[in-house]
Amino acid sequence: MIPTPTPRTFRTIAFLGVIAAAVALSGCEAATSAAPAVSSNCTPKDKGLTTYTPGTLTVGVPENPPYTKTEGTSASGLEIDVVTKLAAAECLNLAYVPITYANGIPMISEQKRTDISTGGWYVTAARAKQVGYTTPTFYDTMGIVSKKDASTVSDLQSLGAVGTGTGFSWNEDMTKVLGGNLKQYPGTVEMKQDLMNGRLQASLDGYAVAVAAYKGTDFKVEPAKKDDRVAITTSQPTIAFPVAKENTVLSNAFSALIDSYRTDGTLTALLAKYDLPADLLVPADKAAASIR
């Protein structure tokens, strides 16, 4: 998830119709939830966990498939699947609050309206000054989308116009390589339109997001191969769940559960569910050394 905004694919525009409701919230009680109530007989894995609304895990949800997608008062996606397991293990009800990548961190650190955020947030030292993190789950990388099976930066140099989302960490490096052939777009939707109509010959996006966005099309998505000219291809960013910096008990409990899902194959199975390769799983030794 790199001190620039997260690998969000910058899809916040699609969410503006509902974000006003989140901004207007006076507390977590107004969050929406379609999840069934936790049974009174449920025994949590860890006792004494605290959340902003007692007994409820309030989750910030941006619109960023395959990580997160809103569905009425509920949500779905790769990270929602993980959060659902975490909440079930700790006997917590789930409530979802719509967020954007602009307000997602302040909703935790300042407004105290969400306990955890989803959406594929990169772990960065700059962001760690504002929030804590669970142990990381997955890697992300730059995805190359084209009809030419392009998988290297060198491949892109001969294709022509290449699109990228505003704010991606690789933009400075790629501008040095492609110069005026690199065209910046507000988000995935706009890039996809120009790629489909031939104005672009390739586009760059977060790999997992691109896989979801171009599923069922004639375009192929390839993870960018290593190229020393582009930092993200040599050092993949890791993704984790932001949590309140002071709520280390909750973060540690969730991290222990995530580590167990890493070991028992749960996270690998979830990657496969969303047509993502197993090598996006952050291994245990790398996770143990991550910023928390």
N, C-alpha and C positions, 0 to 999 in steps of 0.2 A: 501497500500500500504507500526516504525521498521526501523532501520538505514541501512539495507541492500538493495540491488537493489529491484525494484518493483516486484509485483506479476506477473511478465511478462510471466511466464512459459518459459522464456529464449529461445524464438524462434528467436533470432536475426540472426541465421545462414541463415535461409531461405530468409532473407531480404538483404543479403550482395550483391546480384547481382544488386540491385537498389540503395544501399546506396551511392555508389560512386558519383552518380548524385547529391545527397543532399550535400555531402561534398564539391563538386566543385562549388556550388552555390555562386555567389558573392552578392546575395541579394534575397529578397522574390519574386522579379519579375519573377524569373525562376521557381517558384513552379508550379506544374501542377494543373489543375482544369477542371472538367467536369460539374460543376454545372452551371445552367442557370444564366445569368446576372440579377442583381436586377433591378426591374422596377424603372424608374425615378420618378414614383408617390408614391414610398414606403415612409412611415413615420416611422422613427425609434422609438422604445420605449424610448430610451434615446438619447438625442442630445449631440454632442461634444465628442463622443468616438474616441480615437486615436488607430491606428494600425500601424505596421511597413510599410505596403503598404496602403495608404489611400483608404478607401472603401472596403478593402479586409481583411478578417480574414484568416491568414495563419496558418494552423493546422499541427502540427507534428504527423505523423501516423506510429507507429510500426506495425509489423505483430503479432497480439495477439488476435485471436478470443476468445470469442465473442465480446470483447470490440472493436477491430479494425481489419480490413482486407482491403488490397489494392486491387483494381480492375482496372487495367490499370492506367488511370490518375485520377480515382476517388477512393472512399473508402466507406466502409460500416461497420456496427457493432453497438453494443449498444451505445457506446459513440459517434460514428459518428451521430447517430440519435439525440442525445441530442445537439451536436454542430450545426447540421443543423437547429434545432429549434431556438437556440440562435442567429445564424447568420441571419435567416429570420426575427426574431423579431427586430433586430437592423439594418436591411437593409444592411447587409454586404455580399459581394461576398465571396465565399469559394475557397481557394487554399490549396492543400495538399502537404506536403513535407515528404518524407520517412525519418524516424529516427530509431535509435536503443536506447536501454535503457542506453547505455554508453554515447551517445551524445545528448539525448533528452533535458536534463536540460541546458547544455551549449548552445544549439541552441536558447534557450530563453534568458538566463542570460548573455552570453558572445558574441555570434555571432549575436544576434538580427535578426535571420532569421525566427523565428516562434513566433506567438502571444500566442499560447496555445498548449499544448500537450495532446494527447489522449493515451489510451492504458492501463488504469487501474493503475494509479500511486497511491501508498500509501502516505498518509499524514504523514510526519515525521518531528520532530523538526530539525534534521540535514539538511534535504532538504530545509526546510523553511528559512534557512540562505541564500540560493541561489535564490529562487523564491518565489512568492506568490502563494496562492491557491484560487480557488473559494470555495464556500461552498461545503461540501462533498455531494456525491450522493448515493453511495452504500457501503455496507460492503463487505469484502472478508473474507474468512476463509480457512482453510486447508481442501481440499477435499481428501477423501480416495476412491481409485479406486480398485475394486476387483470383483471377481465372487462369493464371499462368504458373500455379504451383510455386510462387515465390516464397522463399523461406530464409533468404539472407538479405542483409543490407545491400550487398553488391547487386543482387537481383533487382532491387528497387531502382538502382541508378540507371537502368536501361529501359524502364517501363514508361516514364513520363510523369504525369501529375499523380501525386500521392497525398491522400488526406490523412489528417490526424486531429484529435480532439484538443481544444484549447486547454492548456494547463498540464498536459502530460509531462512526466519527468524526462522523457526522451526527446522532447521537442528541440531543445537547444542542440543536442548532439546531432539529431537528424537534419536540422537546418544546415549545419556545417557540411553535411554529406550531400544533401539534395538541393540546397539553395532554394531558388524560386519555385522549384517543382513541388515543394512541400506546402500544402494548403491546409490552413487551420479552420476547423469547424466547431460550432457550439457543442456538438455531441454526435452520438452514433447514428441517430435518425437522419440527420442532415447529410452525414458522410455516406450512409447507405444509399440515399436517394441519388446522389451524384455518381456513386459507383455503379449503380444499376442503370443509370441513363448514359453512361459512357464519359462523363466529364472527368472522372478519375479512372486511373488504371489499377490502383491499389489503395488500400487504406490501412492505417495503424490503429489498433485498439487494444484494450486489455484482453488477453487471450481468452479467458473464460467467457467474458461478455461477448466477444466476437463469435465464439462457437454458438452461443445461444441466438445471437442476432441473425446469423446467416444460415442457420439450420434450414434445410429444405430448398436452398437456392443453388445456383450453379457455381457459386464462389467457394473457394477453399480457404480454410483458416490454418495457418501454420505458425507454430511458435518460432520466433526469430532465433536463428542460430547465432552462436557467439561471434561477436565482432568487437574488437578492442576500441573501435571508434564510438561505440554506443554503450554506455555504462550498464543499462538495464539488462543487456544481453550477457553480461559477465557476472553480474551480481543481482540475482532475482530478489525482488522485494517480498516480504512475508506479510501475511494477512492475519489479523487477530481481532477480537472484540474489544472495543473501548469500554471501559467501566469507570466509575468514579474513583479518583486517585486515592481517596481516603478509605474506600471500602475494600481493603485488601482481603478481608475474610471471604467475601463473596467471590472476588477474583481468584483467590487461591483454591476455593472449592470448585469453581468451574474449571479452572486449569487442570486440577487433578482428574476431573471427569474427562476433559478433552484428551488428556494424555492416555487415559484408559481406552478411549475411542480410537486413538492413534495405534495403540498396541493390538487391540482386538479386531481390527479390520473395519470398524464402523466408518471411519472417515474415508477410507479407500473405496468402500462400497457406495458411499454418497457421491464421490467423484464420478464413479461409473454411471450412477443414476442420471447424472447430468452430462454424460458423454465427454467427460474430462479425463485425461490420463492420470494414472496413479502416481507419476513422478511429480505431480503438483503437491503431493503431501509433504509437509515439512517433517523431516526425520527427527527422532527424539533428541539426538545430540544437538542439532541446530536449534530446536525449540527450547532446550534447557538454557541456552546462552542468549536468548532473545531479551530485548528490553521489556521490562514489566512495569 
